[in-house]
């Protein structure tokens, strides 16, 4: 029963659409502008750096909170990891927005910052480096997802967390498939370009 509750709480926390709520208060519906994605990258283009930064922090925070809530319920790392993944899934498929959410990157950062901080730091550095070199947030996100999975696999990370990192990476890359298509076609938006 604790596992079911932990998963439900994780999904609920992850599904809070901070990007949608913050921009909606400014008269912007992210589902109708830019990439139509309810995530920080689209907030950056539609509303600017400050709202986008707030969304990143809030989305990471809800991922971290999902892990903390699960840890208060159980010591079972499998359940805790599953609750973290539920938060990522909740972010990507929020019931409140017809299951059309973000791409899970910031939520995953919050989850794994709690479960594997050093591994998450490596992934964050890869993200920053990839975005700096390519000027594509999507490229940084996919590179970071891969780095997270690889660093977790080869590092001193518990098995359930390493498995969770692999699952999260697969989900995040799958959510970026349209971005990958645009990257290959040369039509992906670089960071700093407006809508």
C-alpha positions, 0 to 999 in steps of 0.5 A: 500500500505504501508503494501505491501511495508513493507512486500516486504522490510522485505522479501528483507532484510531477503533474503540477504544470508550473510552466503552464501556470506561470505563463498563463498568469502572463496571458500566454498559453504555451500550448499555442505558442512556439514548440507548444511544449509545456516546459522551460525551453518554451517558457524561455522563448515565450516569456524570457529568462526569469520565468524560465529559470523559475520553471526549472527550479520549480520543476526540479523541486517537485521531482526532489519533493517526490523522492523526499515524500517517498522516503518518508513512507518507506526505506525501499529504494525500489519504491523511492526510485519508482516514485521519482520516475512517477514524478517524471511521468507526471511532468510529461503526461499531466492529467490536468493538461490532457496528458500534454506536458513537458519533456521531463528534464528538470523534473528528472534533475530534481529526482536524481539530485536526491538519489545520485547527486554526483551523477546528476552533477556530471549530467548537468555539466554535460548539459551546460557544455552541450548547450554552450557548444551547440546552442541547442537546449534539446541537444543538451537535454539529450546529451545530459540524459545519456550522460546520466544513464552512463554515469549511473551505470559505471559509478557507485550508484545503487542498482535501482537508481542506475536502472531508474536513470536508464529508464529516465534517459530512454523516456527523455530521449523519446520525448525529444524525438521531434527535436532530433528530427529537426536537429537532423533537418537543420530546423531546430531553434537555437537558444536565444531565438524568439518565437 
